[in-house]
Structure formats: structure tokens, C-alpha cells
Amino acid sequence: MNDTVLVIGHVWPESKSSVAGSRTLPLLRMFKSNGIRVVSFSPAQQTDYTVDLNAESIASVDIVLNDSSLDSFIDELRDVNELS
């Protein structure tokens, strides 16, 4: 089974506009370098400051709060990990 880290944020990581954002990206990179799949979720709109997670080989998924689509997506991730 492959490990997956799900990162759910109120906003997308913005390494050039906040200390929290500048700390988040190295953590995500650390997980990736250890062979862990990283998937980031947020209900926020991406801005000009948002880190391009796809360029970092980190999946980014727009979510809708209080919607069953997030549950379905997490179930799909779980199924993929169980098959790996």
C-alpha cells in the first residue's frame, strides 16, 4: 500500500505572501521526496500568489464545503491505495 497525505487548507499555499505558506511547501516536498503521494484540497479560489502544486507533482483539488463529492473523492483515494 502506498501512503498518501491529504492536505486540506482554508486557502491554497502561497509561499510568497505568508509565513504559513512558505513553510507548507517544504513540508509537501519532504513528503514527496519520501515517496508519499500528496493531495491538496481547498475550497478557496487560487490567486496569483498560489503555488503551482501541479508543477511540484502535487495533486490539487478544488472542493465544495459540506458536499458529498469530497467524501466520494476520499473514498476513491482510499480504494486506489488499497489496490497499490
N, C-alpha and C positions, 0 to 999 in steps of 0.2 A: 504494500500500500504506500502510495506517495503522500507526503504531508502537504497540506495546504493551509496557508494563513489567510484568513478573511479580515480585511481592514475596513471597518465601517466608520466613516467620518461624517461629521456635520457639514464639513467643507472638504474640497479636494486639497491635497498637499500643495502648498505654494512656498517653495523653498526660498524665494527671493523677497517675500513680503511678510514672513513671520518666523519667529524662532521655532515654534512648533513645527512648521512646515519644513524648515531647514534641518530639523532633527529627524523627521519622519522618513525622508528619502534615504538617508544612510541605513536606517533600520530595515527598510524594504529591500535595499540592495544586499544587506547582510543575509537576510532570509534567502534571497535568490542565489547568492554565492554558496550557500549550504545546500542547494538542491531542493529548496522548498518552493512550491508554487505559491505565488502571491496574487490575490484578487482583491481589488479595492472597490468599495461601494460608497456612493454618496448621493443624497437627494439634491445637492446643490448644483447650480449651473457652473460649468467650467468658465474660467476667466482667462485673460491674457497672462496672468501670473501662475496659472495652474501648471504643474509639472506634467510633461508629456509622458505619462506612465507607459503607454504603448511602446514608446521608444526604449524604455527600460525593460521591455518584455514582461510588464506587469499588466494584467488584465484590469480594465476599469469599466465598471458597470453603473449606469445611471439607475437609481431606484426610486420608487414612489413609496413614501412612508405609509404605514398601515395598509399595505396592499399585499394580497396573497401571492403576487408574482415573485416577491423576494423569497418567500418560503419555497416556492417551486424551484427557483434557481438554486437555492442552497441544497435542496433535495437532489437536483441534478449533479451538483458538485460532489455530494456525498456518494452518489451512485458511481460516478467516474472514478473516485478514489478507491472505492471498494473493488472495482474491476481491475485496477492497476496492479 
